């Protein structure tokens, strides 16, 4: 090889330096934008192979289909490790957290109706699962709402319901979230805040406006609007 | 450049006669079409499945097409000895390699456009308008496929067809795992191991950089800055690989 060419090729190899620097920049950006993938080992060879090939979404989908099958065949407890794994694979997949929390706090709860201690345990597991989901998805209303609703509807824990529903409405959310928040304020005994929240729906000219007018009227005249 | 372009167009035409590529294309379209079978799921779950399956099909079958067309472009010319006729003409080896790269890139582009168009069709059929994030994911997949084909091309200039094929797939798998490997080594105390891992991390193509589809499907937005960085990474890496391909091809006795 002629020295002139050798220099040219050496120069090309030197390009690995900017490649290395760019890789550092990319790694940083992946951390900042939450594009990182944690090291993980999965149960099930197929899912494992897909993860190794860089097809994490597909692996999560297969596990999801497995979960559906277990769910519909009544194997509720087999669903849980799958939900944990899917949420581990794709922590930003909000639906997994929402459905997981619902399964625990509602469906498994209902399946063990003669054991209040176990029911309390699964209600607690459901809310914990939702809180874990919020940790990974703090900028979306969905899981705040799911958790708030679980506290409101299943746990009758109105102060906690208000806390999470109030956080949900801070993000872009549908009007029914504000509607539930207004009910939760009333149930928690904070009538002025309930009226204020209903007023928000009237001001927004939302489809809940008619209900909001009636609710404010009932709250002001009877001190109670939610059945 | 004109000579390279002519070789490129010719390579493209020749690849279009390769039935394997059509079979891969048809399978990819069937796989994407099959994602519609998940209609028993809720609309949101189904849409996620459609996107996941489609991205995976575009990536996987795109990779197969990129590797096989790059392999066929150089190795077949050498095996069939048609390269002798070519190189007796006033065509330098540089023109030949660049031309082959252009031809392979055109094949990858055509297949990529066809599969992506089918994916978009499916989304529109489901009354979902593809957003800009989907385009970002596709852009990086395309860049990854082009990088993959340039690496296979370089390997084909230096080794046998079988070795180039196996090593390309090996790099494809390893390239998706380098970040996992780095995470493992970072926990080790051995400095030599760490240094070696850092070097490998730079030298081995990091295909995981191009994978944003898993995040985009679940609604995580990706910045243009990230795309710019990964785009620069892909282009510089491609330049290095093509230079190496030229170097090896210059040295190869034909």
Interface residues (C-beta under 8 A of the other chain):
Chain A: X1 X5 X8 X9 X12 X13 X15 X16 X18 X19 X20 X22 X23 X25 X26 X27 X29 X30 X33 X34 X35 X37 X38 X39 X52 X53 X54 X55 X56 X57 X58 X60 X61 X64 X65 X68 X90 X92 X93 X94 X95 X140
Chain B: X38 X41 X44 X45 X48 X49 X51 X52 X53 X55 X56 X59 X60 X173 X176 X177 X179 X180 X183 X184 X201 X202 X203 X206 X207 X208 X209 X211 X212 X213 X214 X215 X217 X218 X219 X220 X222 X223 X225 X226 X229 X230 X232 X233 X236 X237 X239 X240 X243 X244 X247 X250 X251
